[in-house]
Amino acid sequence: MSKRAAAAVLAGAMIVGLSACSSAGGSADAKGGGDHKLVLGFSQVGAESGWRTANTKSVQDAAKKAGVELKFSDAQQKQENQIKAIRSFIQQKVDVIAFSPVVESGWETVLKEAKDAKIPVILTDRAVDSKDDSLYRSFLGSDFVEEGKKAGDWLVKQYDGKNDDVTIVQLEGTTGSAPANDRKSGFADAIKGSPKFKVVASQTGDFTRAKGKEVMQAFLKSQPKIDVLYAHNDDMALGAIQAIEEAGKKPGTDIKIVSVDGVKDAFTAMSQGKINFDVECNPLLGDQLMELAKKVKAGESVERRIKTEEGTFTPEQATAALPTRQY
């Protein structure tokens, strides 16, 4: 009897122990499900400029701070690479997809695939030209048309009251990209009221310093007179400065330079008098993107268009801001 009783007590203790383990395991699973880490698939254009590098770092740092699992892909400025990355994100069943489109067109098929998979999409920095706005939830970024207009407005004020023709060469961004299209149209709208402003040459520099220098060298050879250079980003402007100096001219004086981005290297050039005016395009979108991704995943209502706050800089303002410039 004593042995049987002892065995019964032992068996009972084992059952209780097993029940306790089972209960604890269930609680841990439930907790794990409740603390699901948001998984964000992010496809970046590339690393073609200082602005883009700062943008990537902002997204990566913000993801760590927000506890978001970031699946990052560099498209190396090729649309086909971005489409592959987005399809990979869909296969991996990420919670949200965000990407900065290399060009504006050609996204309907892959975005429809994301929609069918019930994965919300956020556009960052650049827009797409799709008429079906149900293919993405929100666009976070700058107003590129307004940036081009700011550059043109400054130029108009600089030549106010002067009647001589003003010859302009333009370094465009990547062909077909939203910033290239919009910065060109915004600038054109700003200067069209005065026939003295003449864009005598306009060519893509692919947003890179090397290409900006190469194209500016060609402009200097083909154009007998250049009063102004309008560059769609600072890296192309900085490359053009090298070409202008190698041609024996003084950037900022012999040729006025207007650019867009506001990166630290451009501020240094402005402090040296080599760039006359810079329109800011803020790359530090990471924190806003993480907040937006969480809201989208939770099914909350979000604005279709979220703009970033940006300013403009003269050489004096850039010199003052240079010591604390983050990018």
C-alpha positions as CSV (number, residue, x, y, z in Angstrom):
1,M,0.0,0.0,0.0
2,S,2.8,2.4,1.0
3,K,4.6,1.8,-2.3
4,R,1.5,2.2,-4.4
5,A,0.6,5.4,-2.5
6,A,4.0,6.8,-3.1
7,A,3.8,6.0,-6.8
8,A,0.4,7.7,-7.0
9,V,1.8,10.8,-5.4
10,L,4.8,10.8,-7.8
11,A,2.5,10.4,-10.8
12,G,0.3,13.2,-9.7
13,A,3.3,15.4,-9.2
14,M,4.5,14.6,-12.7
15,I,1.1,15.5,-14.2
16,V,1.0,18.8,-12.3
17,G,4.6,19.5,-13.5
18,L,3.7,18.7,-17.1
19,S,0.6,20.9,-16.9
20,A,2.6,23.7,-15.5
21,C,5.2,23.4,-18.3
22,S,2.4,23.3,-20.9
23,S,0.7,26.3,-19.4
24,A,4.0,28.3,-19.3
25,G,4.7,27.3,-22.9
26,G,1.3,28.6,-23.9
27,S,1.8,31.9,-22.2
28,A,5.2,32.3,-23.9
29,D,3.7,31.6,-27.3
30,A,0.9,34.0,-26.7
31,K,3.3,36.7,-25.6
32,G,5.5,36.1,-28.7
33,G,2.5,36.5,-30.9
34,G,1.5,39.7,-29.2
35,D,5.0,41.1,-29.5
36,H,5.3,40.4,-33.3
37,K,8.1,42.5,-34.7
38,L,7.1,44.5,-37.7
39,V,9.0,43.3,-40.8
40,L,9.6,46.0,-43.4
41,G,11.0,45.3,-46.9
42,F,12.8,48.3,-48.2
43,S,14.2,48.7,-51.7
44,Q,16.6,51.6,-52.2
45,V,17.4,53.2,-55.5
46,G,21.2,52.8,-55.0
47,A,24.1,54.7,-53.5
48,E,24.6,57.2,-56.3
49,S,25.0,60.3,-54.1
50,G,25.8,61.6,-50.7
51,W,22.0,62.3,-50.3
52,R,21.1,58.7,-51.0
53,T,23.7,57.4,-48.6
54,A,22.3,59.6,-45.9
55,N,18.8,58.5,-46.7
56,T,19.8,54.8,-46.4
57,K,21.5,55.3,-43.1
58,S,18.5,57.2,-41.8
59,V,16.2,54.3,-42.6
60,Q,18.5,51.7,-41.2
61,D,19.1,53.6,-38.0
62,A,15.4,54.4,-37.5
63,A,14.5,50.7,-38.0
64,K,16.9,49.6,-35.2
65,K,15.6,52.3,-32.9
66,A,11.9,51.4,-33.6
67,G,12.4,47.7,-33.2
68,V,11.5,47.0,-36.9
69,E,13.1,44.1,-38.7
70,L,14.4,45.7,-41.9
71,K,15.0,43.6,-45.1
72,F,17.1,46.0,-47.2
73,S,17.8,45.8,-50.9
74,D,20.0,48.1,-53.1
75,A,18.7,48.3,-56.6
76,Q,21.9,49.8,-58.0
77,Q,19.7,52.3,-60.0
78,K,18.1,49.5,-62.0
79,Q,14.3,49.1,-62.1
80,E,14.5,45.3,-62.8
81,N,16.5,44.9,-59.5
82,Q,13.7,46.7,-57.6
83,I,11.0,44.6,-59.1
84,K,12.9,41.5,-58.1
85,A,13.4,42.8,-54.6
86,I,9.7,43.6,-54.2
87,R,8.7,40.1,-55.5
88,S,11.2,38.7,-53.0
89,F,9.5,40.7,-50.2
90,I,6.1,39.3,-51.2
91,Q,7.4,35.7,-51.2
92,Q,8.9,36.4,-47.7
93,K,5.5,37.7,-46.6
94,V,6.8,40.9,-45.0
95,D,4.3,43.1,-43.2
96,V,5.0,46.3,-45.3
97,I,6.9,47.1,-48.4
98,A,8.5,50.5,-48.9
99,F,10.6,51.6,-51.9
100,S,12.0,54.6,-53.7
101,P,11.3,54.1,-57.4
102,V,14.2,54.3,-59.8
103,V,11.8,55.7,-62.4
104,E,8.1,56.7,-62.4
105,S,6.5,54.2,-64.8
106,G,6.3,50.4,-65.1
107,W,5.2,49.4,-61.6
108,E,1.6,48.4,-62.0
109,T,2.2,44.6,-62.4
110,V,4.4,44.1,-59.3
111,L,2.4,46.5,-57.2
112,K,-0.8,44.6,-58.1
113,E,1.0,41.4,-56.9
114,A,1.7,43.1,-53.5
115,K,-1.9,44.2,-53.3
116,D,-3.2,40.7,-54.1
117,A,-0.9,39.4,-51.3
118,K,-2.4,42.0,-49.0
119,I,0.9,43.7,-48.3
120,P,0.6,47.5,-48.1
121,V,3.1,49.6,-50.0
122,I,4.6,52.9,-49.1
123,L,6.5,55.1,-51.6
124,T,9.4,57.0,-50.2
125,D,11.2,60.0,-51.7
126,R,9.9,59.3,-55.3
127,A,6.4,58.8,-56.7
128,V,5.0,56.6,-59.5
129,D,2.8,57.7,-62.3
130,S,0.2,54.9,-61.9
131,K,-3.4,56.0,-62.3
132,D,-4.5,53.3,-59.8
133,D,-3.8,54.9,-56.5
134,S,-5.0,51.8,-54.6
135,L,-1.7,50.2,-55.4
136,Y,0.0,52.1,-52.6
137,R,-1.1,53.5,-49.2
138,S,1.0,56.6,-48.9
139,F,3.8,58.6,-50.4
140,L,6.4,60.1,-48.0
141,G,8.8,62.6,-49.5
142,S,9.6,66.0,-51.0
143,D,7.7,68.1,-53.5
144,F,10.1,68.0,-56.4
145,V,8.2,70.5,-58.5
146,E,8.3,73.0,-55.6
147,E,12.1,72.4,-55.3
148,G,12.6,73.3,-59.0
149,K,10.3,76.3,-58.7
150,K,12.4,77.5,-55.7
151,A,15.6,77.3,-57.8
152,G,13.9,79.2,-60.7
153,D,12.4,81.8,-58.4
154,W,15.8,82.6,-56.9
155,L,17.3,83.0,-60.4
156,V,14.6,85.3,-61.6
157,K,15.2,87.6,-58.6
158,Q,19.0,87.6,-59.2
159,Y,18.5,88.9,-62.7
160,D,15.6,91.3,-62.0
161,G,15.9,94.5,-63.8
162,K,18.6,93.2,-66.2
163,N,17.7,92.8,-69.9
164,D,20.6,90.8,-71.3
165,D,19.9,87.1,-72.2
166,V,20.8,84.6,-69.5
167,T,22.1,81.3,-70.9
168,I,21.5,78.3,-68.7
169,V,22.7,74.7,-68.9
170,Q,20.9,72.0,-67.0
171,L,22.2,68.8,-65.5
172,E,19.2,66.5,-65.2
173,G,18.7,63.6,-62.9
174,T,18.1,60.0,-64.0
175,T,15.9,60.0,-67.1
176,G,12.3,59.1,-66.3
177,S,12.7,59.6,-62.5
178,A,10.3,61.7,-60.5
179,P,12.9,64.2,-59.2
180,A,14.3,64.7,-62.7
181,N,10.9,65.2,-64.3
182,D,9.6,67.5,-61.5
183,R,12.6,69.6,-60.8
184,K,12.9,70.3,-64.5
185,S,9.2,71.3,-64.9
186,G,9.2,73.4,-61.7
187,F,12.2,75.3,-62.8
188,A,10.8,75.8,-66.3
189,D,7.6,77.2,-64.9
190,A,9.4,79.7,-62.7
191,I,11.5,81.2,-65.5
192,K,9.0,81.0,-68.4
193,G,7.7,84.5,-67.7
194,S,10.9,86.1,-68.9
195,P,12.2,85.4,-72.4
196,K,15.7,86.4,-71.4
197,F,16.2,83.1,-69.7
198,K,17.3,80.5,-72.2
199,V,18.1,76.9,-71.4
200,V,20.6,76.2,-74.2
201,A,21.6,72.7,-73.2
202,S,20.0,70.0,-70.9
203,Q,21.3,66.5,-70.4
204,T,21.1,63.8,-67.8
205,G,24.0,63.3,-65.4
206,D,22.3,60.4,-63.6
207,F,22.6,62.1,-60.2
208,T,26.3,61.2,-60.0
209,R,29.4,63.3,-59.5
210,A,31.4,61.6,-62.2
211,K,28.6,61.9,-64.8
212,G,28.0,65.5,-63.8
213,K,31.6,66.4,-64.5
214,E,31.6,64.5,-67.8
215,V,28.4,66.3,-69.1
216,M,29.6,69.7,-67.9
217,Q,32.9,69.2,-69.8
218,A,30.8,68.6,-72.9
219,F,28.6,71.7,-72.2
220,L,31.8,73.9,-71.8
221,K,33.0,72.7,-75.2
222,S,29.7,73.1,-77.1
223,Q,28.4,76.3,-75.6
224,P,30.3,79.6,-76.2
225,K,28.6,81.3,-73.3
226,I,27.2,79.8,-70.1
227,D,25.9,82.2,-67.4
228,V,24.1,79.7,-65.1
229,L,24.3,76.0,-64.3
230,Y,21.1,74.4,-62.8
231,A,21.8,71.0,-61.4
232,H,19.1,68.6,-60.2
233,N,21.3,67.5,-57.3
234,D,24.4,68.5,-55.5
235,D,26.6,65.6,-56.6
236,M,26.2,66.6,-60.2
237,A,26.9,70.2,-59.3
238,L,30.1,69.2,-57.4
239,G,31.3,67.2,-60.4
240,A,30.5,70.2,-62.7
241,I,32.5,72.4,-60.4
242,Q,35.6,70.3,-61.1
243,A,35.0,70.6,-64.9
244,I,34.5,74.4,-64.6
245,E,37.7,74.8,-62.6
246,E,39.7,72.6,-65.0
247,A,38.5,74.8,-67.8
248,G,40.1,77.8,-66.1
249,K,36.8,79.4,-65.0
250,K,35.6,80.3,-61.5
251,P,32.4,78.5,-60.3
252,G,30.0,80.7,-58.6
253,T,31.4,83.8,-60.3
254,D,32.0,83.1,-64.0
255,I,29.1,80.6,-63.9
256,K,26.5,80.9,-61.3
257,I,25.4,77.5,-59.9
258,V,22.0,76.6,-58.5
259,S,21.5,73.1,-57.1
260,V,19.2,70.9,-55.1
261,D,19.8,68.7,-52.0
262,G,21.7,70.6,-49.4
263,V,24.3,67.9,-48.5
264,K,27.3,68.8,-46.4
265,D,29.8,68.7,-49.4
266,A,27.7,71.3,-51.2
267,F,27.6,73.5,-48.1
268,T,31.4,73.4,-48.0
269,A,31.4,74.4,-51.7
270,M,28.9,77.2,-50.9
271,S,31.2,78.4,-48.0
272,Q,33.9,78.7,-50.7
273,G,31.6,80.7,-53.0
274,K,31.4,77.9,-55.6
275,I,27.6,77.3,-55.4
276,N,25.3,80.4,-55.2
277,F,22.0,78.8,-54.1
278,D,20.9,75.4,-52.8
279,V,17.4,74.1,-52.4
280,E,17.1,71.6,-49.5
281,C,15.8,68.1,-50.1
282,N,15.8,66.3,-46.7
283,P,17.0,62.7,-46.8
284,L,16.4,61.9,-43.1
285,L,13.0,60.1,-43.6
286,G,13.7,57.1,-41.4
287,D,11.8,58.0,-38.3
288,Q,8.7,59.1,-40.3
289,L,8.9,56.0,-42.4
290,M,8.9,53.7,-39.3
291,E,6.0,55.5,-37.8
292,L,4.0,55.4,-41.0
293,A,4.8,51.7,-41.6
294,K,3.4,50.8,-38.1
295,K,0.2,52.8,-38.7
296,V,-0.3,51.2,-42.1
297,K,0.3,47.7,-40.7
298,A,-2.2,48.4,-37.9
299,G,-4.8,49.4,-40.5
300,E,-4.9,53.0,-39.3
301,S,-5.9,55.8,-41.7
302,V,-2.9,57.7,-43.1
303,E,-2.5,60.7,-45.4
304,R,-2.0,59.9,-49.0
305,R,0.8,62.5,-49.4
306,I,3.2,63.3,-46.5
307,K,5.6,66.1,-47.3
308,T,8.9,66.7,-45.6
309,E,9.8,70.2,-44.3
310,E,12.6,71.8,-46.2
311,G,14.3,75.2,-46.7
312,T,16.7,77.0,-49.0
313,F,20.3,78.2,-48.4
314,T,22.5,81.1,-49.5
315,P,26.2,80.8,-49.1
316,E,26.0,82.8,-45.9
317,Q,23.3,80.5,-44.4
318,A,25.2,77.3,-45.6
319,T,28.4,78.5,-43.9
320,A,26.6,79.1,-40.6
321,A,24.9,75.7,-40.8
322,L,27.9,73.7,-41.9
323,P,29.4,72.8,-38.5
324,T,26.2,71.0,-37.4
325,R,25.0,69.6,-40.8
326,Q,24.1,65.9,-40.4
327,Y,24.4,64.8,-44.1
